[in-house]
């Protein structure tokens, strides 16, 4: 399942969350140094995605049922993965 993304952000980040998420995204344990470096913060029912711009953002969100094998990661500038329980 894929979703086309096209929106603007003011803080170089956006969130993907379950409607009942419990994580405080302002907590220092969410956007850790490792999360900032990876551009991905993982919390209870929420992912924080760091992006490289303050303005318009376009992308594709792919939701996978299982791990996809055979991806040529050399085609991409930055790849990171994380799980989200919903």
One Martini backbone bead per residue (centre of mass of N, CA, C, O) as a GRO file, in nm:
protein
   86
    1UNK     BB    1   0.097   0.036   0.024
    2UNK     BB    2   0.041   0.369  -0.097
    3UNK     BB    3   0.136   0.723  -0.034
    4UNK     BB    4   0.095   1.038  -0.124
    5UNK     BB    5   0.308   1.317  -0.059
    6UNK     BB    6   0.183   1.673  -0.001
    7UNK     BB    7   0.351   1.919   0.190
    8UNK     BB    8   0.401   2.137   0.464
    9UNK     BB    9   0.679   2.255   0.670
   10UNK     BB   10   0.840   2.422   0.965
   11UNK     BB   11   1.034   2.171   1.123
   12UNK     BB   12   1.161   1.927   0.957
   13UNK     BB   13   0.885   1.758   1.022
   14UNK     BB   14   0.698   1.448   1.077
   15UNK     BB   15   0.404   1.243   1.146
   16UNK     BB   16   0.334   0.898   1.237
   17UNK     BB   17   0.012   0.785   1.372
   18UNK     BB   18  -0.163   0.661   1.606
   19UNK     BB   19  -0.454   0.763   1.755
   20UNK     BB   20  -0.329   0.626   2.049
   21UNK     BB   21  -0.084   0.768   2.122
   22UNK     BB   22   0.178   0.807   2.401
   23UNK     BB   23   0.386   0.999   2.298
   24UNK     BB   24   0.620   1.250   2.381
   25UNK     BB   25   0.776   1.455   2.145
   26UNK     BB   26   0.920   1.651   2.374
   27UNK     BB   27   1.082   1.434   2.472
   28UNK     BB   28   1.419   1.351   2.505
   29UNK     BB   29   1.361   1.035   2.417
   30UNK     BB   30   1.284   1.086   2.116
   31UNK     BB   31   1.493   1.316   2.010
   32UNK     BB   32   1.766   1.191   1.969
   33UNK     BB   33   2.070   1.183   1.839
   34UNK     BB   34   2.015   0.929   1.670
   35UNK     BB   35   1.744   1.027   1.548
   36UNK     BB   36   1.854   1.276   1.407
   37UNK     BB   37   2.067   1.127   1.232
   38UNK     BB   38   1.835   0.928   1.103
   39UNK     BB   39   1.545   1.078   1.078
   40UNK     BB   40   1.427   0.884   1.329
   41UNK     BB   41   1.154   0.854   1.549
   42UNK     BB   42   1.064   0.616   1.811
   43UNK     BB   43   0.746   0.534   1.944
   44UNK     BB   44   0.439   0.505   2.096
   45UNK     BB   45   0.267   0.509   1.799
   46UNK     BB   46   0.526   0.679   1.672
   47UNK     BB   47   0.667   0.876   1.404
   48UNK     BB   48   0.959   1.064   1.337
   49UNK     BB   49   1.029   1.273   1.050
   50UNK     BB   50   1.313   1.381   0.902
   51UNK     BB   51   1.387   1.666   0.704
   52UNK     BB   52   1.550   1.900   0.456
   53UNK     BB   53   1.291   2.097   0.496
   54UNK     BB   54   1.053   2.380   0.538
   55UNK     BB   55   0.873   2.315   0.307
   56UNK     BB   56   0.802   2.147   0.062
   57UNK     BB   57   0.668   1.803   0.038
   58UNK     BB   58   0.767   1.501  -0.136
   59UNK     BB   59   0.624   1.161  -0.140
   60UNK     BB   60   0.645   0.808  -0.038
   61UNK     BB   61   0.435   0.581   0.134
   62UNK     BB   62   0.523   0.256   0.249
   63UNK     BB   63   0.330  -0.034   0.327
   64UNK     BB   64   0.437  -0.327   0.486
   65UNK     BB   65   0.395  -0.670   0.566
   66UNK     BB   66   0.701  -0.710   0.485
   67UNK     BB   67   1.001  -0.766   0.407
   68UNK     BB   68   1.203  -0.633   0.156
   69UNK     BB   69   1.372  -0.775  -0.098
   70UNK     BB   70   1.609  -0.648  -0.330
   71UNK     BB   71   1.717  -0.371  -0.255
   72UNK     BB   72   1.872  -0.081  -0.399
   73UNK     BB   73   2.040   0.132  -0.185
   74UNK     BB   74   2.219   0.301  -0.396
   75UNK     BB   75   1.968   0.487  -0.497
   76UNK     BB   76   2.004   0.624  -0.212
   77UNK     BB   77   2.083   0.863   0.034
   78UNK     BB   78   1.859   0.756   0.259
   79UNK     BB   79   1.821   0.483   0.498
   80UNK     BB   80   1.538   0.393   0.706
   81UNK     BB   81   1.401   0.192   0.978
   82UNK     BB   82   1.068   0.127   1.126
   83UNK     BB   83   0.832   0.070   1.372
   84UNK     BB   84   0.457   0.035   1.395
   85UNK     BB   85   0.217   0.019   1.631
   86UNK     BB   86  -0.160  -0.034   1.565
   0.00000   0.00000   0.00000
